[in-house]
Amino acid sequence: MNRHDLLSTFAGVAIGLVSLGVTVGAAAKAAEVRLLSASALHPAIDALIPEFEKSSGYKVTVEYGTAGAVAEGILKGEAADIILSSVQAVGRLETQGKVEPGNRIVVAKVGVGAFVRKGAAKPDISSADAFKSAMLAARSIAYPDPAGGGASGIYVAKLLERMGIVAEMKSKTRLSTLETLYASVANGEVEIGFNQVSEILAQPTVELIAPLPPDIQNYTQFAPGIITGSNQADAAKALVAFLSSPAGRAVLKAKGFE
């Protein structure tokens, strides 16, 4: 082989390696990231993921559930690369070695709100006393079944107990799934519903009365956790950075988070 042919061969190999590198890089970028997210974040995540995919080249699949349910899924070994759940749930997963250790980044927080059917009269819940009176006067109420692990349902149940009106409310309280909660209020079966403010604002058939008043409000803080042993840890970290960016926070705020 003469010198010219030898140089041509090396050049061809070099071009081939560069092409292979680009192909491998593109394949890595197109890797799929599996996210398990608390349902309260649903409206914001649905808006944010397409922008993240466009800017990063990664693909993301999302599965939603209550904060407790998605954490339980990780405990039981459900395949995922990243979880978005309550700070407490992610902290428990960290202590059990299910998510990578590190400082928890709070990406959003949201309070509990009350809602009625679209166009219906809105009772006064501007203070703790007004809220208590509205509950006692209500024909019926509904909130997510605490057994499902949703933060709002757990809190509302405890709030009614703390106010000493559990007995009065028992016959007119319906424990709902996320699927039936809004429908029961929208069709008039239930007068007042409760859930996270962000989820209420995303429902076109109901209207937010107001967040609970400050002295009886409860905020859920949401944090990400990168699953231990994930082979998409870099992509998961990129998603965390995106959610924490000014653009990500702007979308979260527009969707009812603080």
N, C-alpha and C positions, 0 to 999 in steps of 0.2 A: 504494500500500500504506500503510495507516495505521500509526501508531506501535505499536499493539497487535500487529498482524499481523507487523510487522518484528521485534519482540522475540520473538514466537513462533517466527519462522523462525530467528533466531540461536540460540535455545534448542535448537531441533531439531537444528541443525548441531552445536552443542556436545555434545549428548548422543550424536550419531552419532560424533563424533571420539573421545569418551571410550570408547564401545563398541568402536570400531575399535582403539583403543590396548590395551584389555583383550584383544581377540581376538588382536592381533599378539603381545602379551606372552605369552599362553597358548601360542600356536604356537611361539614361541621357546623357552619352557620345555619344550615337548614334543619339542624337537629331539633327534635320536638321536645319541648319542656312541658311537663305535666304539673299543673297547679291545682291544689285542692284549696278552695276558698270559702270562707264564711259567707252565707247568703246575703248578709247585710251589705257586703261590698259589691254585690252583683251589678247594680247600675253603673258604678264607677269602673269596675274591671271590664265590663263589656265595651265601654267607651275607650279605655286605655290600651287594651291588648292590641287592637289593630295598629295603633300608632307605634307601639313597641315593636311589633313584628316588622313594620315598614322601616323603622330606623335602625333596627339591629340585624335583621335577616333571620332571626330565630322564629320558630313556630311554637305557638302555645296552645295547649288544650286545657280547658278549665272544667272542673266539676264542682258544683256548689252543694252546700249542706249547712246545717246549723254549726255554730262555732264548736260545739261539743262533738257533733257527729264527724266533722272532718278530722278533728284531733283523734277521735276514737279509731277512725279508719287507718291513720298512721300507726297507732299502737298495735293494730291487728295485722300490720304488714302490707297495707294497700300500697301499690306502686305509685310513687310520685317523686318529683324533684324539689318542690317547694310547697309550703303551706302558708296560708294567710288566715290567722285565727286570732282569738283574744290573746292578750299578753299573757294571761294566766295559763291558758291552754298551751301556748307555745313554750312557756317556761317549764311546765310539767313534762313536755316532750323532751326538752333539753336535759332535764335531770335524769331522764330514763335513757338518754343516749340516742334518741330518735332523730334529733336535729342537731346540726353543728353548734358547738358552743360559741358564745360571743355576746357582745352587748346587744340587747334587743332594741331595734329601731321601730319606734311607733310611727306608722305611716298615716294613720287616721284615727279619729275617735268620733263616736256618734251617740246621741242620747235617744231616749225612748219618747215616742210621741203617741198621741191619740188621734183617731180618724173617724169620719162618718161617711155615709153614702154621699156621692157627689150631689150638691145642691141642697142637702139636708141642713137643718138648723144646727149650729155649733154651740154646745154648752160652754159655760165659763169654767175653765180649769186653770185660771191665772194664779191661784194660790193653793196651798195645801188644803185649806178649809173649803175653798170653792171646788176643788177636785173631789173631795170627800162627798160633798153635797151632790155633785153631778153623778157620782157613782151610785149613790143611794136612790137618786131620782131616775136613773137609767132603766129602761125596759129590759135591756140585755147588754152584755159585753162579751168580747172574745179576745183571746190572746194566745200566742203559740204555747202548746202544751210543754210545761217545764221538763217533762220526761224526755223530750226530744233534744234537750241540751241547748236550746236557743236562749241567749242572754236576756232578751226582752221579756220572754215568758217567765223565766225564773225570777226576774226582778219584780214584775207586776204582781205575781203571786205573793211574794214576800211583802210588798208594799201594802196590799190589802190586809194582810195579816197584821202588819205593824200599825195600821190605822184602826184595827179592831172591828173591821166590817166584813170579815170572811163569812160569818154566819148569814148576814143579810144578803150577801152577794152570791152565795152558793147556788141557789136555785136559778139564777139568771146569768150564770157564767158558763161560757162554752170554751173548752180547750180545743184549739184548732191545729191543723197542720198548716204549713205555709201555703199549700195549694187551696185550702178551703177558707182561710182567714179572710181574704179580701172579697171573695165571692159572697160569703155570708153577709157581709156588711153592704156590699154593692146591691144585692137583691132585696135588702130590707129585712132579712131574717134576724140580723143582729144590729143593734143601734150604734154601739161604739166599739171600735177595735183598737188594739195596741200593737205596736211593733217599733223597730228602729226607724228613726225619721227618714233615713236614706231610702229604705225600702218603700215607705209610704209615698214619698214624693215620686217614685217611679211608677205608681199605679194610676192609670187614667180614670178608673171608675170610682175612686174614693178621694176624699179631701182631708188634708191634715187639719185638725183642729188647732193644735199647737204642740210644741214639745212640752213635756211635763215641767212644772215650775221649778226654779232652781233649787228650792229647799227640799224637794223630793225627787229630783232628777238623778239618773244614773247613767254614766257614760261607759261605754265599752271601748277600750283601746285595742287597736288591731296591729299586729306585728307579723312580719314574715319569719319563717324558719326554713333553712335549707336542709333537706333531708340527708341524714348521714349516709354516706356511700353513694349518693347520686352521681351518675356519670355525666350529668349536665349541670354540675355545680357552677361553672363559669357563666353559663346562660342564666341560671337562677340568680346569681349575684348581679348580673346586668339588669335583670327585671327589678330587683330590689332598688338598684340605683335609679332606675327610671321612675318607679313609684314615688321615690323620695325627692325627685327633681322638682324645680319650680313648675314645670309644665304638668307633671303628674299631680302635684298638690292643687293646682288650679282646677283641674278636672274633679278631684275629690271634693273640693269646696263647693263647686257648682252642683254636685250631686247630693249635697246635704251633710257632708262631713265637716268637722272642725279640726 
